[in-house]
Amino acid sequence: MNFIKLNRQVSVSGQLTVDDVPELAKKVIELLVCNRPDGEDQGQTPFIDIKKAAQAAGMNTALLAFSSYQITDNDRDQLVDLISTHQKIHLYCRSGARSRRLWRTANKIGCGGHDY
């Protein structure tokens, strides 16, 4: 897993597997957010499998999936709402790029995460 910390609250990575979830739990991630629709690539771990592993590790989950470069205002607003929960968040997608774009889009309206 290529873990990139964007600030103290938000991090991103590429596609996760169930085996990556315990490492995220050690990083005290509270909310795991999937930005990737299921079925984009053959062999991609389905969100439901990641969700079950995350919940077993004590993490909340959210599915905020969209195709690359198709970020809508609604996607941005949903991330802003998730950030406002003050949970430590990890976003993931295929490579991490669309998750970083979504975070930058949320940042443009002044809600990129808290540095606590």
JOGI-V671305 format. One record per run of one state. SS is the DSSP state (a for helix, b for strand, c for the rest). FROM is the first residue (numbers start at 1). LEN is the number of residues. If there is no record, write none. Layout:
SS|FROM|LEN ; SS|FROM|LEN
//
This chain:
c|1|3 ; b|4|2 ; c|6|4 ; b|10|4 ; c|14|4 ; a|18|9 ; c|27|4 ; b|31|4 ; c|35|12 ; a|47|10 ; c|57|3 ; b|60|4 ; c|64|9 ; a|73|11 ; c|84|5 ; b|89|4 ; c|93|4 ; a|97|11 ; c|108|9
//
